Amino acid sequence: MQQQQNTGTQQGMMQQPPSVITTKDHLYLTDMLSWNLLAMKKAHFFASQCSDQKLKTELEKVGKMHEQHYSKILTHLNPNQEAYGIQLQ
């Protein structure tokens, strides 16, 4: 068997995103947004219920991280507009 030589770039890597995405990609992006939104909401909820200040601070950090991920995904999907759907502080 003959091995293919690596030309320095990964095979299948796109240089820029396609103008149209597949249904499967759309569903995956929807899932990623949903997962991050749910994780953000749960972290903020549990932080509000927590009496341990150290744990509360960590939960707030987790919630903020998921909020940033959510916004970043939206920014990649529509780079010409501000992130919408949630209010960033």
C-alpha positions as CSV (number, residue, x, y, z in Angstrom):
1,M,0.0,0.0,0.0
2,Q,1.2,3.4,-0.8
3,Q,1.0,6.2,1.8
4,Q,-0.1,9.7,0.9
5,Q,2.4,12.5,1.6
6,N,1.3,15.3,4.0
7,T,1.6,18.6,2.1
8,G,1.5,20.7,5.3
9,T,-2.2,21.2,5.4
10,Q,-4.9,18.9,6.8
11,Q,-6.9,17.1,4.3
12,G,-10.5,18.3,4.2
13,M,-9.9,21.6,6.0
14,M,-11.8,24.5,4.5
15,Q,-10.1,27.8,4.0
16,Q,-13.4,29.7,4.5
17,P,-16.9,28.6,5.5
18,P,-19.5,27.6,2.9
19,S,-22.2,30.0,2.0
20,V,-24.8,27.3,2.7
21,I,-24.7,24.7,5.4
22,T,-26.2,21.2,5.4
23,T,-29.2,20.2,7.5
24,K,-27.0,18.1,9.7
25,D,-24.7,21.0,10.3
26,H,-27.6,23.3,11.1
27,L,-29.0,20.8,13.6
28,Y,-25.6,20.5,15.3
29,L,-25.3,24.3,15.5
30,T,-28.8,24.4,17.0
31,D,-27.8,21.8,19.6
32,M,-24.6,23.6,20.5
33,L,-26.6,26.8,21.1
34,S,-29.2,24.9,23.2
35,W,-26.5,23.2,25.3
36,N,-24.7,26.4,26.1
37,L,-27.9,28.3,26.8
38,L,-29.1,25.5,29.1
39,A,-25.8,25.2,30.9
40,M,-25.7,29.0,31.4
41,K,-29.2,29.1,32.8
42,K,-28.5,26.1,35.2
43,A,-25.2,27.6,36.4
44,H,-26.8,31.0,37.2
45,F,-29.8,29.3,38.9
46,F,-27.6,27.1,41.1
47,A,-25.4,30.1,41.9
48,S,-28.4,32.0,43.1
49,Q,-29.4,29.1,45.3
50,C,-25.9,28.5,46.7
51,S,-24.9,29.6,50.2
52,D,-21.2,28.8,49.9
53,Q,-19.6,31.9,48.5
54,K,-16.6,30.1,46.9
55,L,-18.9,27.6,45.1
56,K,-21.3,30.5,44.1
57,T,-18.4,32.4,42.5
58,E,-17.3,29.3,40.6
59,L,-20.8,28.6,39.4
60,E,-21.1,32.2,38.2
61,K,-17.8,31.8,36.3
62,V,-19.2,28.7,34.6
63,G,-22.4,30.5,33.7
64,K,-20.4,33.4,32.2
65,M,-18.2,31.0,30.2
66,H,-21.3,29.3,28.6
67,E,-22.8,32.7,27.9
68,Q,-19.6,33.7,26.1
69,H,-19.6,30.5,24.1
70,Y,-23.2,31.1,23.1
71,S,-22.4,34.6,22.0
72,K,-19.3,33.4,20.1
73,I,-21.3,30.9,18.2
74,L,-23.8,33.5,17.2
75,T,-21.1,35.9,16.2
76,H,-19.6,33.2,13.9
77,L,-23.0,32.5,12.4
78,N,-23.8,36.2,11.7
79,P,-20.5,38.2,11.8
80,N,-22.1,41.4,10.6
81,Q,-24.5,41.8,13.5
82,E,-24.2,42.0,17.3
83,A,-25.0,38.8,19.2
84,Y,-28.7,38.6,20.0
85,G,-30.9,36.5,22.1
86,I,-29.2,37.2,25.4
87,Q,-28.0,40.4,27.2
88,L,-24.3,40.5,27.8
89,Q,-23.0,42.6,30.7
